[in-house]
Amino acid sequence: QVQLVESGGGLVQPGGSLRLSCAASGIFSSIYSMGWYRQAPGKERELVARIGGSGSTNYADSVEGRFTISRDNFKNTVYLQMTGLKPEDTAVYYCNVILPTRQYWGQGTQVSVSS
């Protein structure tokens, strides 16, 4: 059974930093890509960042230059280093893993940016 366990969310002041982690277990096939999405209250879920198996990355325009996604293929873990956080980054952040047969979602971790 595939499980995604997220950690690292919390409350931070504007300009602060957080690092999210997502550890995937129960995976016995190749992983096409791993990524992070977020959903703010009243808004649709949106892509934040994604990293492919080759290490290629793409980011939402709103986080480009502030957030960095990385992955540890041996640990099946994806990270999201967030710096220069803004109040508009407040949302529930979801880990996403795409396998050849389907995709999986984490349970979400709350990130709140407020003074």
QUITA-V819013 format. One record per pair of residues at least 4 apart in sequence whose ideal C-beta (glycine too) atoms are under 8 Angstrom apart, sorted by the first residue. I is the first residue (numbers start at 1). J is the second residue. If there is no record, write none. Layout:
i->I j->J
i->I j->J
//
This chain:
i->1 j->26
i->2 j->24
i->2 j->25
i->2 j->26
i->2 j->27
i->2 j->97
i->2 j->99
i->2 j->104
i->3 j->24
i->3 j->25
i->3 j->26
i->4 j->22
i->4 j->23
i->4 j->24
i->4 j->95
i->4 j->97
i->4 j->104
i->4 j->105
i->4 j->106
i->4 j->107
i->5 j->22
i->5 j->23
i->5 j->25
i->5 j->106
i->6 j->20
i->6 j->21
i->6 j->22
i->6 j->93
i->6 j->94
i->6 j->95
i->6 j->106
i->6 j->107
i->6 j->108
i->6 j->109
i->7 j->20
i->7 j->21
i->7 j->22
i->7 j->109
i->8 j->18
i->8 j->19
i->8 j->20
i->8 j->21
i->8 j->80
i->8 j->109
i->9 j->18
i->9 j->20
i->9 j->93
i->9 j->109
i->9 j->110
i->9 j->111
i->10 j->18
i->10 j->110
i->10 j->111
i->10 j->112
i->11 j->112
i->11 j->113
i->11 j->114
i->12 j->16
i->12 j->17
i->12 j->18
i->12 j->85
i->12 j->111
i->12 j->112
i->12 j->113
i->13 j->113
i->13 j->114
i->13 j->115
i->14 j->85
i->14 j->86
i->14 j->87
i->14 j->113
i->14 j->114
i->14 j->115
i->15 j->84
i->15 j->85
i->16 j->85
i->16 j->113
i->17 j->81
i->17 j->82
i->17 j->83
i->17 j->84
i->17 j->85
i->18 j->82
i->18 j->85
i->18 j->111
i->19 j->79
i->19 j->80
i->19 j->81
i->19 j->82
i->20 j->36
i->20 j->79
i->20 j->80
i->20 j->82
i->20 j->93
i->20 j->95
i->20 j->109
i->20 j->111
i->21 j->77
i->21 j->78
i->21 j->79
i->22 j->34
i->22 j->36
i->22 j->77
i->22 j->78
i->22 j->79
i->22 j->95
i->22 j->97
i->22 j->106
i->23 j->75
i->23 j->76
i->23 j->77
i->24 j->31
i->24 j->34
i->24 j->76
i->24 j->77
i->24 j->78
i->24 j->95
i->24 j->97
i->24 j->104
i->25 j->76
i->27 j->31
i->27 j->76
i->27 j->97
i->27 j->99
i->29 j->99
i->29 j->100
i->29 j->101
i->30 j->53
i->30 j->99
i->30 j->100
i->31 j->53
i->31 j->73
i->31 j->76
i->31 j->97
i->31 j->98
i->31 j->99
i->32 j->52
i->32 j->53
i->32 j->98
i->32 j->99
i->32 j->100
i->33 j->50
i->33 j->51
i->33 j->52
i->33 j->53
i->33 j->97
i->33 j->98
i->34 j->50
i->34 j->51
i->34 j->71
i->34 j->78
i->34 j->95
i->34 j->96
i->34 j->97
i->34 j->98
i->35 j->47
i->35 j->48
i->35 j->49
i->35 j->50
i->35 j->51
i->35 j->69
i->35 j->78
i->35 j->95
i->35 j->96
i->35 j->97
i->35 j->98
i->36 j->47
i->36 j->48
i->36 j->49
i->36 j->50
i->36 j->69
i->36 j->78
i->36 j->80
i->36 j->93
i->36 j->94
i->36 j->95
i->36 j->96
i->37 j->45
i->37 j->46
i->37 j->47
i->37 j->48
i->37 j->93
i->37 j->94
i->37 j->96
i->38 j->45
i->38 j->46
i->38 j->48
i->38 j->89
i->38 j->91
i->38 j->92
i->38 j->93
i->38 j->94
i->38 j->111
i->39 j->43
i->39 j->44
i->39 j->45
i->39 j->46
i->39 j->91
i->39 j->92
i->39 j->94
i->39 j->108
i->40 j->88
i->40 j->90
i->40 j->91
i->40 j->92
i->43 j->91
i->45 j->94
i->46 j->60
i->47 j->58
i->47 j->60
i->48 j->59
i->48 j->60
i->48 j->63
i->48 j->67
i->48 j->80
i->48 j->93
i->49 j->57
i->49 j->58
i->49 j->59
i->49 j->60
i->49 j->63
i->49 j->67
i->49 j->68
i->49 j->69
i->49 j->80
i->50 j->57
i->50 j->58
i->50 j->69
i->50 j->96
i->51 j->55
i->51 j->56
i->51 j->57
i->51 j->69
i->51 j->70
i->51 j->71
i->51 j->78
i->52 j->56
i->52 j->57
i->53 j->73
i->55 j->71
i->57 j->69
i->59 j->63
i->59 j->64
i->59 j->67
i->59 j->69
i->60 j->64
i->62 j->88
i->63 j->67
i->63 j->82
i->63 j->89
i->66 j->82
i->66 j->83
i->66 j->84
i->66 j->85
i->67 j->80
i->67 j->81
i->67 j->82
i->67 j->83
i->68 j->80
i->68 j->81
i->68 j->83
i->69 j->78
i->69 j->79
i->69 j->80
i->69 j->81
i->70 j->78
i->70 j->79
i->70 j->81
i->71 j->77
i->71 j->78
i->71 j->79
i->72 j->76
i->72 j->77
i->72 j->78
i->72 j->79
i->78 j->95
i->78 j->97
i->80 j->93
i->82 j->89
i->82 j->111
i->85 j->89
i->85 j->111
i->85 j->113
i->86 j->113
i->87 j->113
i->87 j->114
i->88 j->113
i->89 j->111
i->89 j->113
i->90 j->111
i->90 j->112
i->90 j->113
i->90 j->114
i->91 j->111
i->92 j->108
i->92 j->109
i->92 j->110
i->92 j->111
i->93 j->108
i->93 j->109
i->93 j->110
i->93 j->111
i->94 j->105
i->94 j->106
i->94 j->107
i->94 j->108
i->95 j->105
i->95 j->106
i->96 j->103
i->96 j->104
i->96 j->105
i->96 j->106
i->97 j->103
i->97 j->104
i->98 j->103
i->99 j->103
i->99 j->104
//
